[in-house]
Structures are given as structure tokens and as C-alpha cells.
Amino acid sequence: MLAYISKRILSLIPVLFVVTIAIFLIIHITPGDPAAAILGIEASQAEMEALNQELGLNRPIHIQYINWVADVLQGDLGDSIFMHQPVSEAIVEHIGPTLSLAILAQFIALILAIPFGIIAAYKRGSMVDFTLMGVFLLGMAVPSFLLGLLLMLVVGVQLQWLPVAGYEPLSSGTWEHLQYLILPGISLGAIQAALITRMTRSSMLEVLNVNYIKTARSKGLNELKVLLKHAFRNAFLPILTVIGQTFGVLVTGAVVVESIFNIPGLGQLILNSIARRDFAVIQGVVLFVTIIYVAINLIIDLLYGFVDPRVRLDRK
């Protein structure tokens, strides 16, 4: 197992190398001069050149990249030009709201998707199946920002059950924390619930008619036990893949929802940084989020090996 884990971790090195190049190039070839954004339109050319030299932006791009990677390997993501603080500190200040939102959205998605996916598969071809698939298809079709606005209007403004925007840290109390995250959590988790439901239904359909399920039923086992212990357990691997991918998407895709609900997470941080052309923050946040996404997929990959030992043998 140790060899399997080491091999999976080493395989990420070239992935992260390519990712750093892509992040750096995309940000640096984007039109716009950071010096002009900082100094304003009234700054002279000499002042902008002096600032570019101070920031190291007048060096060849490959030298800038090498210097940036060298700093990153030492744990230094640079300093924010506008916030006047290290990027790592800014990330730590904003990661809490994003993680809270992503975890709640994933929780909402799972408690809806797994049971309804199993029921849809068990009731295949019935009105229950068509209704559930129709509802979750609608959930996939409605963008998160539109669902968020509808929830704000109905639940927040008309019914006044929950606050429409804002954020309270967990230290203020569990309910005070959660009440600000429920609406954005539903907005963000709806699409993920739809994806996981469809995958759960599809995976369950593949195993419900195999011989060991028929054997379990012929022995007179309780149908619920057949579904959960024998069918769902064997259908779980592809579902696990989707859960991992959707959680990565939740962390990386919370930008719009955080903006709508005024949540001070990484999404708000990166949007403000893009508007200010704050290169160091944009690079640092995108790299940090990418590493989280890669780490989640690595954990899912390693869980494969624990759930099904044949995976370890196949990949040796």
C-alpha cells in the first residue's frame, strides 16, 4: 500500500509543474499594466517604469516564473500590492468561509442525492423514477446564481426565514454561522446533487441485476439490506469519484455564489484582486485552490485502494 501511495503522490509532480506554468502565463499575458492600475491614469511613464522595476515585472517572463516558483517552493506566495500583507495570510483569512460553504453544500448534495439515486434505480421506469430524474435534471439546468437569487427573493425577502446576505464566523455560534450559509449552500449544492443522483442511479442499475444480487434476494434477505449492503457497496466506487470531483468544483466554483451572498471567502478575494490587477494574490489563490483540487482527487484515488484492493494491483 505504501508503494501505491508513493506512486500516486509522485505522479502529481508533473501535473503541478504544468499547472504553475499555465497559471503564470495566463495571468501575465492578460492585457493590462499592473503599475498603471496601482498608480492610476495620471501617473507618468517614468513612474510606471520605476514601479515595474521595483516589482520585478520588467524582467524576462521566464526569469519571473523561475523566481516565483522558487519562492513558492519555500512557502512564499508573495505580497499583496494593495492589501500590504503576505498572500498566504490573505488566503488564511478567507479560506474559512469558502470551506464552510463548500462542506455544507456537499452535505446538502449527499443527503439528497444518495437516497434519491437509490430510490430512482430501485423504481426504474416508474413515475417515481421519472419524477426524481426530472427534478434533478431541472437542478442541473438552473445556474447557481439564478437559484441563489430566487432563494434570496422567496426565503429571505418574502418569508424572512433566513438572512439574504452576509456572514458570521463559527465562533459567533453554530446557528448564527449556519443561517448565513444555508441559502448559498443550497444554491451551490443543487447542481452537485443532480450529478451525484444521476451517477448513483446509473451505478446502482449496473449492479441490481447481477447474479450476487439475485442470489441475495433468493436467500430471502431484506430488500433494504440487499440494496444498501450488497448493491450500493459495489456501486460506490464511481459515486466516490463524482463526490470527489464535485467537492473540488464546490471549492473552486464558489466565486459567483460568494459574491451574490456577500460572503468574504476566496471567491470574493480573487474577484477583488482581478479588478485591482493584484498579480501576486491572483497567482497565489489560483495555485492554492488548484492544489486543494489535486489533493482531493489524490485522496479519492487513495480511497479507491482501500475500498477495492484490486485497484492497487491493477495500477502496479
Summary of the structure (lengths in Angstrom):
residues: 316
radius of gyration: 23.8
end to end distance: 10.2
largest distance: 85.3
contacts: 999
relative contact order: 0.14
helix: 78%
strand: 1%
